[in-house]
């Protein structure tokens, strides 16, 4: 397997590094994190320099590129300290460009063209986290209209985005795998209530509880095919998981970079702490984990590009990297000592944000279930 980057990839990543170094400071990102505000300056810089629509088809004004290149951009953005989820637009809007009607596509691309998202994803519910089949939200037809009812939770940016993709389930559907539908909902409609939820990390993005009570929509607001909302959602789910993996890897690499520099500078007992074998052992094991994480991630991207199934490799990758990245960041914090536990360094932000990736996009336990079941199935043949 050839791990060399193409000339185009090298130029692209170098260009991104220049943009981040010249236009986005750590103090700005720390301020956004502290004040719980979206980093508009970073979003604008990515758009102005051609990164905002990377991976979007040309027919929609974007620049097509392979999965690995998109993953590398996410990794680099996270390594620089940015909220890597900002670069997942191309993956998130792909479902809408595939299944949405003309109006839904137009609105989606209007916002994407400004480096923003038009919609939040209304999936999780208090009783339906990993178990999407337990969704209890409903869509009821009467008098030529459709009325949505339900309670969603942990919905990122529902109060900031103008629309929501609201998932409902038909409990009477004969096939449970074809019981979920996806609705495009204007968030200004009557009957919608939001409640902000505090969280440990990802503070540049807000969480909400979302309550729908007889929210009226029309048949044209259905996205794709009724009953196939879950299948539509799954279209890019494995790639979106790899995007989360890239973010974890980028944060771990950034924490490692900072810790090794600090180990060369911090003097205790008359010499840099990097001269002590216990610190060298941490650094060595951190480097091994980083190389293993990157190899697993890039291999999964290669498989996807070559038309191979990534069901097992994406689950293994997410399970391992989400945990190993947290370990690398924790060791980086240990090398920094007391200052690593303060807001004076970005280590603590990586530490907080990375922890979420063992839950979001599929928990550790679900990744074990997916991979373990698929591996066992292979050996039955």
VMD Tcl script that draws the C-alpha trace (Angstrom):
set ca {
  {0.00 0.00 0.00}
  {1.45 3.35 -1.07}
  {1.27 5.90 1.75}
  {2.79 8.73 -0.27}
  {0.57 11.76 -0.73}
  {-0.11 13.02 -4.22}
  {1.31 16.39 -5.20}
  {-2.22 17.82 -5.12}
  {-2.79 16.55 -1.58}
  {0.52 17.97 -0.36}
  {-0.25 21.37 -1.86}
  {-3.77 21.36 -0.44}
  {-2.67 20.53 3.11}
  {0.15 23.07 2.97}
  {-2.31 25.69 1.77}
  {-4.65 24.85 4.65}
  {-1.80 25.16 7.15}
  {-0.99 28.59 5.81}
  {-4.61 29.70 6.07}
  {-4.87 28.48 9.64}
  {-1.51 29.95 10.65}
  {-2.19 33.35 9.06}
  {-5.84 33.89 9.87}
  {-6.82 31.83 12.91}
  {-5.11 32.20 16.28}
  {-5.34 29.92 19.29}
  {-6.50 32.88 21.36}
  {-9.46 33.32 18.99}
  {-10.43 29.64 19.23}
  {-10.04 29.69 23.02}
  {-12.29 32.76 23.18}
  {-14.97 31.07 21.05}
  {-14.79 27.99 23.26}
  {-15.03 30.02 26.47}
  {-17.97 32.08 25.21}
  {-19.75 29.13 23.56}
  {-19.92 30.81 20.16}
  {-19.49 29.49 16.63}
  {-16.09 30.47 15.10}
  {-17.46 32.52 12.20}
  {-14.01 33.86 11.34}
  {-12.71 30.34 10.79}
  {-15.73 29.34 8.70}
  {-15.30 32.44 6.53}
  {-11.56 31.79 6.11}
  {-12.21 28.23 4.94}
  {-14.79 29.45 2.41}
  {-12.66 32.33 1.14}
  {-9.74 29.98 0.52}
  {-11.64 27.27 -1.32}
  {-12.11 24.70 1.43}
  {-15.78 25.27 2.21}
  {-17.19 23.22 -0.67}
  {-14.41 20.67 -0.98}
  {-15.98 17.30 -1.70}
  {-19.21 18.80 -3.04}
  {-20.11 17.87 -6.67}
  {-19.23 20.41 -9.38}
  {-22.87 20.73 -10.41}
  {-23.51 22.37 -7.04}
  {-20.52 24.68 -7.23}
  {-18.16 22.47 -5.27}
  {-14.77 20.85 -5.83}
  {-14.94 17.04 -5.96}
  {-12.16 15.14 -4.22}
  {-11.52 11.70 -2.80}
  {-12.45 10.59 0.71}
  {-8.86 10.49 1.99}
  {-8.26 14.12 1.02}
  {-11.38 15.23 2.90}
  {-10.33 13.16 5.90}
  {-6.85 14.71 5.85}
  {-8.33 18.21 5.85}
  {-10.44 17.34 8.91}
  {-7.38 15.90 10.63}
  {-5.31 19.03 9.91}
  {-8.09 21.36 11.04}
  {-8.34 19.48 14.34}
  {-4.56 19.42 14.77}
  {-4.58 23.21 14.50}
  {-7.09 23.38 17.34}
  {-10.23 23.98 15.33}
  {-13.60 22.30 15.76}
  {-13.19 19.67 13.05}
  {-16.94 19.11 12.68}
  {-17.01 22.38 10.71}
  {-15.59 20.57 7.71}
  {-18.16 17.77 7.59}
  {-20.64 19.85 5.57}
  {-19.92 18.03 2.32}
  {-20.70 14.68 3.96}
  {-23.82 15.92 5.73}
  {-25.34 17.72 2.76}
  {-24.73 14.77 0.42}
  {-27.86 13.05 1.70}
  {-29.90 16.17 1.00}
  {-28.41 16.57 -2.48}
  {-29.23 12.92 -3.15}
  {-32.72 12.68 -1.65}
  {-33.98 16.25 -1.27}
  {-36.36 18.04 -3.63}
  {-35.32 21.11 -5.62}
  {-36.30 23.60 -2.92}
  {-34.54 21.65 -0.18}
  {-31.39 21.39 -2.31}
  {-31.49 25.12 -3.13}
  {-31.73 26.15 0.51}
  {-29.08 23.64 1.55}
  {-26.61 24.97 -1.00}
  {-27.46 28.60 -0.27}
  {-26.17 28.10 3.27}
  {-23.34 25.76 2.27}
  {-22.10 28.44 -0.12}
  {-21.53 30.66 2.92}
  {-19.82 27.92 4.88}
  {-22.87 27.27 7.04}
  {-25.30 24.42 7.58}
  {-28.99 24.86 6.78}
  {-30.26 22.08 9.01}
  {-29.70 20.17 12.22}
  {-30.25 16.42 12.50}
  {-33.23 15.53 14.67}
  {-32.46 11.87 15.35}
  {-31.73 11.02 19.00}
  {-34.49 10.82 21.59}
  {-34.35 10.18 25.35}
  {-35.18 6.49 24.80}
  {-33.57 6.21 21.35}
  {-29.85 6.83 21.36}
  {-27.93 3.87 19.97}
  {-31.25 2.16 19.28}
  {-32.67 4.23 16.43}
  {-35.49 1.72 16.03}
  {-36.89 3.01 19.33}
  {-37.68 6.45 17.85}
  {-41.13 7.43 19.07}
  {-41.70 10.67 17.15}
  {-44.68 10.47 14.83}
  {-46.05 11.95 11.63}
  {-49.86 11.99 11.49}
  {-51.91 12.97 8.47}
  {-55.19 14.83 8.74}
  {-57.03 17.38 6.62}
  {-54.39 17.31 3.90}
  {-51.56 18.22 6.25}
  {-48.91 16.31 8.21}
  {-48.44 16.88 11.95}
  {-45.18 16.04 13.70}
  {-44.95 15.21 17.37}
  {-41.98 14.12 19.43}
  {-39.09 14.89 21.75}
  {-35.53 14.97 20.45}
  {-32.40 15.34 22.53}
  {-28.72 16.23 22.06}
  {-29.50 18.02 18.80}
  {-26.48 20.08 17.79}
  {-27.18 23.69 16.77}
  {-30.96 23.24 16.52}
  {-31.35 26.79 17.80}
  {-28.87 28.23 15.30}
  {-29.83 26.43 12.09}
  {-33.00 27.49 10.24}
  {-34.20 23.96 9.43}
  {-34.22 20.51 11.01}
  {-34.30 17.03 9.48}
  {-36.82 15.49 11.85}
  {-37.03 11.69 11.91}
  {-40.32 9.96 12.69}
  {-41.29 6.30 12.94}
  {-44.43 4.50 11.83}
  {-45.06 1.95 14.57}
  {-47.54 0.09 12.33}
  {-45.10 -0.46 9.46}
  {-44.71 -4.20 8.71}
  {-40.96 -3.86 8.13}
  {-39.17 -2.09 11.03}
  {-36.25 -1.29 8.75}
  {-38.60 0.70 6.53}
  {-40.56 2.54 9.19}
  {-38.56 5.74 9.59}
  {-39.19 8.88 7.56}
  {-37.28 12.13 7.30}
  {-38.98 15.55 7.29}
  {-37.65 18.98 6.37}
  {-38.93 21.40 9.01}
  {-38.73 25.19 9.18}
  {-37.69 25.94 12.76}
  {-39.90 29.05 12.93}
  {-43.08 26.95 12.76}
  {-45.54 27.05 15.68}
  {-45.35 24.16 18.12}
  {-41.55 23.96 18.32}
  {-39.84 24.50 21.65}
  {-36.12 24.36 22.37}
  {-34.16 24.03 25.57}
  {-30.39 24.46 25.67}
  {-28.35 21.65 27.27}
  {-24.97 22.28 28.88}
  {-22.14 19.91 28.01}
  {-18.53 19.22 28.90}
  {-16.93 19.88 25.51}
  {-17.70 20.96 21.94}
  {-18.60 24.34 23.37}
  {-18.42 26.13 20.02}
  {-21.49 24.08 19.12}
  {-24.65 24.06 21.23}
  {-26.86 21.15 22.30}
  {-30.64 21.35 22.52}
  {-33.66 19.43 23.67}
  {-36.26 19.74 20.93}
  {-40.00 19.45 21.51}
  {-42.49 19.18 18.62}
  {-46.20 19.50 19.37}
  {-48.49 19.24 16.34}
  {-45.94 20.96 14.10}
  {-47.65 21.31 10.74}
  {-45.76 20.42 7.57}
  {-46.79 19.42 4.06}
  {-46.24 16.35 1.91}
  {-43.57 18.25 -0.03}
  {-41.53 18.47 3.17}
  {-40.88 14.72 3.11}
  {-37.22 14.06 2.26}
  {-36.74 11.18 -0.15}
  {-38.99 8.15 0.19}
  {-41.39 7.63 3.07}
  {-40.26 4.79 5.32}
  {-36.67 4.88 4.01}
  {-35.34 7.71 6.16}
  {-33.04 5.42 8.11}
  {-31.55 3.94 4.93}
  {-31.05 7.46 3.58}
  {-29.35 8.50 6.80}
  {-27.03 5.48 6.62}
  {-25.84 6.34 3.10}
  {-22.77 8.18 4.38}
  {-22.75 7.09 8.01}
  {-19.56 5.03 7.74}
  {-17.76 7.98 6.12}
  {-19.09 10.34 8.77}
  {-17.69 7.97 11.38}
  {-14.30 8.19 9.68}
  {-14.62 11.98 9.84}
  {-15.04 11.70 13.61}
  {-11.99 9.44 13.70}
  {-10.00 12.07 11.77}
  {-10.98 14.70 14.32}
  {-9.84 12.51 17.23}
  {-6.56 11.80 15.45}
  {-6.00 15.49 14.71}
  {-6.60 16.54 18.31}
  {-4.30 13.77 19.54}
  {-1.58 14.84 17.12}
  {-1.93 18.47 18.20}
  {-1.70 17.48 21.87}
  {1.37 15.35 21.11}
  {3.05 18.21 19.24}
  {2.50 20.55 22.19}
  {3.62 18.00 24.79}
  {6.89 17.10 23.05}
  {7.80 20.77 22.62}
  {7.02 21.35 26.28}
  {9.11 18.33 27.32}
  {12.10 19.95 25.58}
  {11.53 23.28 27.31}
  {10.34 22.50 30.84}
  {13.28 22.21 33.25}
  {13.03 20.30 36.50}
  {15.85 18.95 38.67}
  {18.25 20.88 36.48}
  {17.37 19.43 33.08}
  {14.52 19.29 30.55}
  {11.86 16.80 31.62}
  {12.20 15.14 28.20}
  {15.53 13.74 29.44}
  {13.74 11.55 31.97}
  {12.97 8.01 30.83}
  {9.39 8.02 32.14}
  {8.59 11.02 29.94}
  {10.40 9.39 26.99}
  {8.34 6.24 27.54}
  {5.12 8.26 27.37}
  {6.27 10.02 24.21}
  {7.30 6.75 22.56}
  {3.99 5.05 23.32}
  {2.07 8.14 22.17}
  {3.93 8.06 18.84}
  {3.12 4.36 18.38}
  {-0.56 5.04 18.98}
  {-0.57 7.97 16.56}
  {1.00 5.91 13.78}
  {-1.40 3.03 14.40}
  {-4.40 5.37 14.39}
  {-3.34 7.04 11.15}
  {-2.62 3.71 9.43}
  {-6.05 2.33 10.35}
  {-7.82 5.51 9.22}
  {-6.00 5.88 5.91}
  {-6.44 2.17 5.14}
  {-10.20 2.46 5.69}
  {-10.28 5.46 3.33}
  {-8.30 3.48 0.74}
  {-10.79 0.62 1.01}
  {-13.71 3.00 0.52}
  {-12.09 4.58 -2.54}
  {-11.49 1.15 -4.03}
  {-15.07 -0.01 -3.61}
  {-14.38 -2.37 -0.72}
  {-16.68 -2.75 2.27}
  {-15.65 -0.66 5.27}
  {-18.29 -2.06 7.62}
  {-15.69 -3.79 9.79}
  {-12.75 -1.46 9.26}
  {-14.74 1.73 9.98}
  {-16.13 0.23 13.21}
  {-12.71 -1.05 14.32}
  {-11.17 2.28 13.39}
  {-13.68 4.32 15.35}
  {-13.50 2.03 18.37}
  {-9.70 2.05 18.55}
  {-8.95 5.65 17.57}
  {-11.56 7.24 19.82}
  {-9.97 5.47 22.79}
  {-6.32 5.73 21.77}
  {-6.63 9.44 20.95}
  {-8.07 10.06 24.41}
  {-5.10 8.21 25.91}
  {-2.59 10.28 23.92}
  {-4.25 13.52 24.95}
  {-4.38 12.40 28.58}
  {-0.66 11.60 28.51}
  {0.01 14.99 26.93}
  {-1.87 16.61 29.82}
  {0.24 14.57 32.27}
  {3.45 15.80 30.63}
  {2.25 19.38 31.01}
  {1.43 18.77 34.65}
  {-0.62 21.38 36.46}
  {-0.70 23.87 33.60}
  {-2.20 21.20 31.35}
  {-5.27 21.13 33.56}
  {-5.81 24.86 33.21}
  {-7.32 26.86 30.39}
  {-3.86 28.29 29.64}
  {-3.25 25.45 27.17}
  {-5.40 23.95 24.45}
  {-4.75 20.44 25.80}
  {-7.77 20.67 28.08}
  {-10.02 21.57 25.13}
  {-8.78 18.58 23.14}
  {-9.32 16.43 26.24}
  {-12.92 17.60 26.62}
  {-13.86 17.53 22.94}
  {-12.27 14.18 22.12}
  {-14.22 12.36 24.82}
  {-17.46 12.93 22.93}
  {-16.26 10.80 20.02}
  {-16.56 7.66 22.12}
  {-20.30 8.38 22.26}
  {-21.36 10.31 19.16}
  {-21.55 8.62 15.77}
  {-21.89 5.24 17.46}
  {-20.73 4.37 20.97}
  {-17.74 2.15 21.72}
  {-20.18 -0.60 22.59}
  {-22.06 -0.31 19.30}
  {-18.77 -0.39 17.37}
  {-17.88 -3.66 19.14}
  {-21.31 -5.03 18.26}
  {-21.00 -4.05 14.59}
  {-17.44 -5.32 14.16}
  {-17.80 -8.43 16.32}
  {-20.97 -9.59 14.60}
  {-19.50 -9.01 11.13}
  {-16.23 -10.78 11.97}
  {-18.10 -13.81 13.33}
  {-20.24 -13.89 10.20}
  {-17.14 -14.03 7.99}
  {-15.98 -17.21 9.71}
  {-19.31 -18.97 9.20}
  {-18.73 -19.19 5.46}
}
mol new
graphics top color blue
foreach p $ca { graphics top sphere $p radius 0.5 }
foreach p [lrange $ca 0 end-1] q [lrange $ca 1 end] { graphics top cylinder $p $q radius 0.2 }
display resetview
